[in-house]
Amino acid sequence: MLWRAAFQTRRQAEKALGLYIEGFYNPTQHHSALDYQSPITFERQHRKSETKSLHFF
């Protein structure tokens, strides 16, 4: 994507790249590497387990 575009500022390039990544990456698709969970669900569960383990100290 970056090779085909000319940007006036770094900010424009960062915004375009962010939108491209968001469109390319599907956060709701289930992945076998994540035990058939979506990345969003996996991250939420991982954060919950991290906060629970912090309470033991």
Backbone hydrogen bonds, N-H to C=O, Kabsch-Sander energy under -0.5 kcal/mol:
donor,donor_aa,acceptor,acceptor_aa,energy
4,R,1,M,-0.8
5,A,2,L,-0.8
13,A,9,T,-1.6
14,E,10,R,-2.7
15,K,11,R,-2.4
16,A,12,Q,-2.4
17,L,13,A,-2.5
18,G,14,E,-2.4
19,L,15,K,-2.4
20,Y,16,A,-2.1
21,I,17,L,-2.6
22,E,18,G,-2.4
23,G,19,L,-2.0
24,F,20,Y,-2.1
25,Y,21,I,-3.0
26,N,24,F,-0.5
29,Q,26,N,-1.0
31,H,37,Q,-1.9
34,L,31,H,-1.0
35,D,32,S,-1.5
36,Y,31,H,-1.9
37,Q,31,H,-0.8
40,I,27,P,-1.5
42,F,38,S,-2.6
43,E,39,P,-2.5
44,R,40,I,-2.3
45,Q,41,T,-2.4
46,H,42,F,-2.3
47,R,43,E,-2.5
48,K,44,R,-2.2
49,S,45,Q,-2.3
50,E,46,H,-2.0
51,T,47,R,-2.4
52,K,48,K,-2.1
53,S,49,S,-1.9
54,L,50,E,-1.4
55,H,51,T,-0.8
55,H,52,K,-0.6
56,F,53,S,-0.9
57,F,54,L,-1.0
